[in-house]
Amino acid sequence: MKKSEEIIKIIIEETEAQGMKRSELAKQSGCTRRQIDYIFKGERGISIDLADAVLKVLGKQIKIVPGKNAKE
């Protein structure tokens, strides 16, 4: 599974767990309902900026940490 797909899965699960409507998620995150629908249906990927905005609405954040190949 691609990282973007993992992020989308988290967004969908969190949206459903919080009982938030897609229209409200779109409004609060500053995008259109159509963009949210495309993402939820898997018709489009998600940019890092949009993922960050949507996750913030859901009380989550993207955190970048050093990976296995990171140099010390």
N, CA, C and O atoms as CSV, one atom per row, in Angstrom:
chain,resi,resn,atom,element,x,y,z
A,1,MET,N,N,0.848,-1.179,0.000
A,1,MET,CA,C,0.000,0.000,0.000
A,1,MET,C,C,0.893,1.242,0.000
A,1,MET,O,O,1.851,1.333,0.768
A,2,LYS,N,N,0.564,2.193,-0.871
A,2,LYS,CA,C,1.307,3.443,-0.940
A,2,LYS,C,C,1.048,4.266,0.316
A,2,LYS,O,O,0.023,4.110,0.981
A,3,LYS,N,N,1.990,5.138,0.624
A,3,LYS,CA,C,1.840,6.018,1.799
A,3,LYS,C,C,0.604,6.888,1.677
A,3,LYS,O,O,-0.112,7.090,2.658
A,4,SER,N,N,0.344,7.409,0.479
A,4,SER,CA,C,-0.837,8.259,0.291
A,4,SER,C,C,-2.119,7.465,0.543
A,4,SER,O,O,-3.091,8.008,1.068
A,5,GLU,N,N,-2.127,6.198,0.176
A,5,GLU,CA,C,-3.291,5.350,0.428
A,5,GLU,C,C,-3.481,5.110,1.924
A,5,GLU,O,O,-4.609,5.057,2.413
A,6,GLU,N,N,-2.373,4.964,2.642
A,6,GLU,CA,C,-2.450,4.800,4.089
A,6,GLU,C,C,-3.032,6.048,4.750
A,6,GLU,O,O,-3.846,5.954,5.669
A,7,ILE,N,N,-2.606,7.212,4.274
A,7,ILE,CA,C,-3.106,8.480,4.813
A,7,ILE,C,C,-4.598,8.616,4.524
A,7,ILE,O,O,-5.368,9.020,5.395
A,8,ILE,N,N,-5.004,8.279,3.305
A,8,ILE,CA,C,-6.418,8.354,2.946
A,8,ILE,C,C,-7.240,7.413,3.822
A,8,ILE,O,O,-8.327,7.774,4.274
A,9,LYS,N,N,-6.731,6.224,4.060
A,9,LYS,CA,C,-7.428,5.255,4.918
A,9,LYS,C,C,-7.633,5.841,6.320
A,9,LYS,O,O,-8.713,5.712,6.898
A,10,ILE,N,N,-6.612,6.473,6.853
A,10,ILE,CA,C,-6.708,7.097,8.173
A,10,ILE,C,C,-7.751,8.212,8.160
A,10,ILE,O,O,-8.547,8.335,9.090
A,11,ILE,N,N,-7.742,9.014,7.111
A,11,ILE,CA,C,-8.703,10.116,6.991
A,11,ILE,C,C,-10.135,9.572,6.963
A,11,ILE,O,O,-11.011,10.082,7.662
A,12,ILE,N,N,-10.361,8.552,6.167
A,12,ILE,CA,C,-11.702,7.962,6.073
A,12,ILE,C,C,-12.131,7.395,7.421
A,12,ILE,O,O,-13.241,7.660,7.882
A,13,GLU,N,N,-11.262,6.621,8.049
A,13,GLU,CA,C,-11.589,6.013,9.342
A,13,GLU,C,C,-11.874,7.067,10.404
A,13,GLU,O,O,-12.824,6.932,11.176
A,14,GLU,N,N,-11.067,8.100,10.446
A,14,GLU,CA,C,-11.229,9.164,11.448
A,14,GLU,C,C,-12.499,9.956,11.199
A,14,GLU,O,O,-13.213,10.307,12.139
A,15,THR,N,N,-12.782,10.237,9.939
A,15,THR,CA,C,-13.997,10.975,9.589
A,15,THR,C,C,-15.230,10.200,10.049
A,15,THR,O,O,-16.147,10.769,10.643
A,16,GLU,N,N,-15.241,8.905,9.771
A,16,GLU,CA,C,-16.367,8.067,10.170
A,16,GLU,C,C,-16.454,7.938,11.683
A,16,GLU,O,O,-17.547,7.998,12.246
A,17,ALA,N,N,-15.317,7.762,12.345
A,17,ALA,CA,C,-15.304,7.610,13.805
A,17,ALA,C,C,-15.832,8.859,14.503
A,17,ALA,O,O,-16.468,8.770,15.553
A,18,GLN,N,N,-15.568,10.015,13.917
A,18,GLN,CA,C,-16.018,11.267,14.514
A,18,GLN,C,C,-17.414,11.665,14.061
A,18,GLN,O,O,-17.967,12.659,14.532
A,19,GLY,N,N,-17.984,10.886,13.142
A,19,GLY,CA,C,-19.325,11.175,12.646
A,19,GLY,C,C,-19.412,12.473,11.866
A,19,GLY,O,O,-20.460,13.117,11.825
A,20,MET,N,N,-18.305,12.850,11.250
A,20,MET,CA,C,-18.267,14.103,10.502
A,20,MET,C,C,-18.724,13.870,9.069
A,20,MET,O,O,-18.357,12.873,8.448
A,21,LYS,N,N,-19.512,14.779,8.557
A,21,LYS,CA,C,-19.958,14.709,7.165
A,21,LYS,C,C,-18.828,15.188,6.256
A,21,LYS,O,O,-18.014,16.028,6.638
A,22,ARG,N,N,-18.800,14.637,5.055
A,22,ARG,CA,C,-17.769,15.028,4.091
A,22,ARG,C,C,-17.844,16.511,3.766
A,22,ARG,O,O,-16.817,17.165,3.588
A,23,SER,N,N,-19.049,17.038,3.690
A,23,SER,CA,C,-19.206,18.464,3.374
A,23,SER,C,C,-18.593,19.332,4.466
A,23,SER,O,O,-17.985,20.362,4.174
A,24,GLU,N,N,-18.749,18.924,5.719
A,24,GLU,CA,C,-18.178,19.682,6.830
A,24,GLU,C,C,-16.658,19.549,6.834
A,24,GLU,O,O,-15.946,20.518,7.098
A,25,LEU,N,N,-16.168,18.361,6.544
A,25,LEU,CA,C,-14.724,18.149,6.461
A,25,LEU,C,C,-14.126,19.040,5.377
A,25,LEU,O,O,-13.087,19.667,5.583
A,26,ALA,N,N,-14.781,19.093,4.236
A,26,ALA,CA,C,-14.305,19.932,3.135
A,26,ALA,C,C,-14.299,21.402,3.536
A,26,ALA,O,O,-13.313,22.107,3.322
A,27,LYS,N,N,-15.385,21.851,4.107
A,27,LYS,CA,C,-15.498,23.256,4.493
A,27,LYS,C,C,-14.415,23.656,5.490
A,27,LYS,O,O,-13.755,24.682,5.328
A,28,GLN,N,N,-14.243,22.840,6.516
A,28,GLN,CA,C,-13.270,23.172,7.556
A,28,GLN,C,C,-11.829,23.057,7.080
A,28,GLN,O,O,-10.947,23.741,7.600
A,29,SER,N,N,-11.586,22.204,6.102
A,29,SER,CA,C,-10.212,22.025,5.625
A,29,SER,C,C,-9.879,22.936,4.441
A,29,SER,O,O,-8.740,22.950,3.973
A,30,GLY,N,N,-10.860,23.693,3.957
A,30,GLY,CA,C,-10.597,24.656,2.901
A,30,GLY,C,C,-10.546,24.086,1.501
A,30,GLY,O,O,-9.882,24.645,0.628
A,31,CYS,N,N,-11.235,22.985,1.275
A,31,CYS,CA,C,-11.292,22.422,-0.071
A,31,CYS,C,C,-12.753,22.193,-0.441
A,31,CYS,O,O,-13.652,22.524,0.332
A,32,THR,N,N,-12.988,21.632,-1.610
A,32,THR,CA,C,-14.356,21.406,-2.047
A,32,THR,C,C,-14.835,20.013,-1.639
A,32,THR,O,O,-14.041,19.105,-1.392
A,33,ARG,N,N,-16.141,19.880,-1.577
A,33,ARG,CA,C,-16.737,18.573,-1.290
A,33,ARG,C,C,-16.341,17.585,-2.386
A,33,ARG,O,O,-16.124,16.404,-2.119
A,34,ARG,N,N,-16.250,18.075,-3.608
A,34,ARG,CA,C,-15.874,17.216,-4.727
A,34,ARG,C,C,-14.469,16.634,-4.526
A,34,ARG,O,O,-14.242,15.454,-4.795
A,35,GLN,N,N,-13.525,17.463,-4.053
A,35,GLN,CA,C,-12.170,16.954,-3.785
A,35,GLN,C,C,-12.212,15.839,-2.742
A,35,GLN,O,O,-11.564,14.804,-2.900
A,36,ILE,N,N,-12.973,16.058,-1.685
A,36,ILE,CA,C,-13.092,15.039,-0.633
A,36,ILE,C,C,-13.712,13.770,-1.202
A,36,ILE,O,O,-13.238,12.670,-0.915
A,37,ASP,N,N,-14.759,13.904,-2.002
A,37,ASP,CA,C,-15.399,12.727,-2.603
A,37,ASP,C,C,-14.433,11.940,-3.474
A,37,ASP,O,O,-14.396,10.711,-3.406
A,38,TYR,N,N,-13.645,12.642,-4.297
A,38,TYR,CA,C,-12.660,11.961,-5.147
A,38,TYR,C,C,-11.668,11.173,-4.287
A,38,TYR,O,O,-11.317,10.038,-4.612
A,39,ILE,N,N,-11.231,11.774,-3.210
A,39,ILE,CA,C,-10.259,11.126,-2.326
A,39,ILE,C,C,-10.879,9.893,-1.670
A,39,ILE,O,O,-10.268,8.825,-1.643
A,40,PHE,N,N,-12.090,10.046,-1.146
A,40,PHE,CA,C,-12.761,8.936,-0.469
A,40,PHE,C,C,-13.045,7.776,-1.417
A,40,PHE,O,O,-13.011,6.616,-1.008
A,41,LYS,N,N,-13.322,8.083,-2.672
A,41,LYS,CA,C,-13.627,7.045,-3.656
A,41,LYS,C,C,-12.364,6.434,-4.252
A,41,LYS,O,O,-12.443,5.461,-5.002
A,42,GLY,N,N,-11.207,6.992,-3.927
A,42,GLY,CA,C,-9.957,6.472,-4.466
A,42,GLY,C,C,-9.700,6.896,-5.899
A,42,GLY,O,O,-8.866,6.307,-6.586
A,43,GLU,N,N,-10.414,7.917,-6.351
A,43,GLU,CA,C,-10.253,8.375,-7.725
A,43,GLU,C,C,-9.071,9.324,-7.889
A,43,GLU,O,O,-8.590,9.541,-9.002
A,44,ARG,N,N,-8.609,9.882,-6.788
A,44,ARG,CA,C,-7.464,10.789,-6.819
A,44,ARG,C,C,-6.622,10.566,-5.582
A,44,ARG,O,O,-7.102,10.107,-4.545
A,45,GLY,N,N,-5.362,10.903,-5.721
A,45,GLY,CA,C,-4.474,10.878,-4.572
A,45,GLY,C,C,-4.695,12.130,-3.736
A,45,GLY,O,O,-5.650,12.875,-3.952
A,46,ILE,N,N,-3.819,12.345,-2.801
A,46,ILE,CA,C,-3.947,13.517,-1.934
A,46,ILE,C,C,-2.580,14.172,-1.802
A,46,ILE,O,O,-1.567,13.497,-1.620
A,47,SER,N,N,-2.568,15.482,-1.897
A,47,SER,CA,C,-1.303,16.201,-1.728
A,47,SER,C,C,-0.963,16.271,-0.249
A,47,SER,O,O,-1.830,16.103,0.608
A,48,ILE,N,N,0.276,16.515,0.033
A,48,ILE,CA,C,0.708,16.637,1.430
A,48,ILE,C,C,0.020,17.814,2.090
A,48,ILE,O,O,-0.356,17.734,3.260
A,49,ASP,N,N,-0.151,18.912,1.356
A,49,ASP,CA,C,-0.804,20.092,1.922
A,49,ASP,C,C,-2.266,19.823,2.262
A,49,ASP,O,O,-2.739,20.206,3.332
A,50,LEU,N,N,-2.980,19.163,1.350
A,50,LEU,CA,C,-4.380,18.855,1.622
A,50,LEU,C,C,-4.500,17.825,2.745
A,50,LEU,O,O,-5.367,17.948,3.610
A,51,ALA,N,N,-3.644,16.824,2.735
A,51,ALA,CA,C,-3.664,15.830,3.815
A,51,ALA,C,C,-3.433,16.503,5.162
A,51,ALA,O,O,-4.104,16.180,6.142
A,52,ASP,N,N,-2.501,17.425,5.214
A,52,ASP,CA,C,-2.210,18.148,6.452
A,52,ASP,C,C,-3.434,18.938,6.913
A,52,ASP,O,O,-3.784,18.905,8.093
A,53,ALA,N,N,-4.083,19.645,5.994
A,53,ALA,CA,C,-5.261,20.450,6.337
A,53,ALA,C,C,-6.406,19.574,6.834
A,53,ALA,O,O,-7.046,19.893,7.836
A,54,VAL,N,N,-6.663,18.473,6.135
A,54,VAL,CA,C,-7.757,17.578,6.514
A,54,VAL,C,C,-7.470,16.912,7.857
A,54,VAL,O,O,-8.350,16.832,8.714
A,55,LEU,N,N,-6.251,16.440,8.037
A,55,LEU,CA,C,-5.903,15.783,9.292
A,55,LEU,C,C,-5.983,16.737,10.480
A,55,LEU,O,O,-6.373,16.327,11.573
A,56,LYS,N,N,-5.621,17.993,10.284
A,56,LYS,CA,C,-5.729,18.986,11.364
A,56,LYS,C,C,-7.178,19.143,11.798
A,56,LYS,O,O,-7.461,19.238,12.992
A,57,VAL,N,N,-8.098,19.170,10.838
A,57,VAL,CA,C,-9.524,19.258,11.158
A,57,VAL,C,C,-9.940,18.058,12.011
A,57,VAL,O,O,-10.781,18.177,12.901
A,58,LEU,N,N,-9.347,16.917,11.728
A,58,LEU,CA,C,-9.680,15.690,12.453
A,58,LEU,C,C,-8.880,15.513,13.745
A,58,LEU,O,O,-8.989,14.489,14.420
A,59,GLY,N,N,-8.080,16.519,14.077
A,59,GLY,CA,C,-7.296,16.458,15.310
A,59,GLY,C,C,-6.051,15.601,15.203
A,59,GLY,O,O,-5.532,15.123,16.212
A,60,LYS,N,N,-5.569,15.405,13.985
A,60,LYS,CA,C,-4.365,14.601,13.733
A,60,LYS,C,C,-3.324,15.469,13.048
A,60,LYS,O,O,-3.608,16.585,12.613
A,61,GLN,N,N,-2.122,14.940,12.960
A,61,GLN,CA,C,-1.072,15.667,12.256
A,61,GLN,C,C,-0.138,14.704,11.547
A,61,GLN,O,O,-0.020,13.535,11.913
A,62,ILE,N,N,0.516,15.220,10.535
A,62,ILE,CA,C,1.541,14.457,9.829
A,62,ILE,C,C,2.860,14.750,10.525
A,62,ILE,O,O,3.201,15.907,10.773
A,63,LYS,N,N,3.584,13.712,10.830
A,63,LYS,CA,C,4.873,13.879,11.482
A,63,LYS,C,C,5.926,13.168,10.639
A,63,LYS,O,O,5.768,12.002,10.278
A,64,ILE,N,N,6.978,13.874,10.339
A,64,ILE,CA,C,8.059,13.297,9.553
A,64,ILE,C,C,9.195,12.942,10.501
A,64,ILE,O,O,9.687,13.786,11.251
A,65,VAL,N,N,9.597,11.688,10.454
A,65,VAL,CA,C,10.660,11.203,11.328
A,65,VAL,C,C,11.740,10.540,10.482
A,65,VAL,O,O,11.467,10.084,9.372
A,66,PRO,N,N,12.956,10.485,10.995
A,66,PRO,CA,C,14.013,9.836,10.234
A,66,PRO,C,C,13.676,8.373,9.971
A,66,PRO,O,O,13.150,7.674,10.837
A,67,GLY,N,N,13.988,7.932,8.770
A,67,GLY,CA,C,13.749,6.544,8.407
A,67,GLY,C,C,14.984,5.696,8.647
A,67,GLY,O,O,15.977,6.168,9.201
A,68,LYS,N,N,14.917,4.461,8.232
A,68,LYS,CA,C,16.012,3.524,8.420
A,68,LYS,C,C,17.285,3.978,7.702
A,68,LYS,O,O,18.393,3.747,8.185
A,69,ASN,N,N,17.120,4.612,6.568
A,69,ASN,CA,C,18.272,5.010,5.768
A,69,ASN,C,C,18.762,6.411,6.060
A,69,ASN,O,O,19.651,6.915,5.374
A,70,ALA,N,N,18.184,7.056,7.085
A,70,ALA,CA,C,18.586,8.420,7.415
A,70,ALA,C,C,20.007,8.430,7.971
A,70,ALA,O,O,20.391,7.549,8.741
A,71,LYS,N,N,20.771,9.426,7.575
A,71,LYS,CA,C,22.134,9.550,8.078
A,71,LYS,C,C,22.109,10.304,9.397
A,71,LYS,O,O,21.313,11.222,9.595
A,72,GLU,N,N,22.974,9.908,10.272
A,72,GLU,CA,C,23.020,10.533,11.595
A,72,GLU,C,C,23.783,11.830,11.580
A,72,GLU,O,O,23.913,12.481,12.616
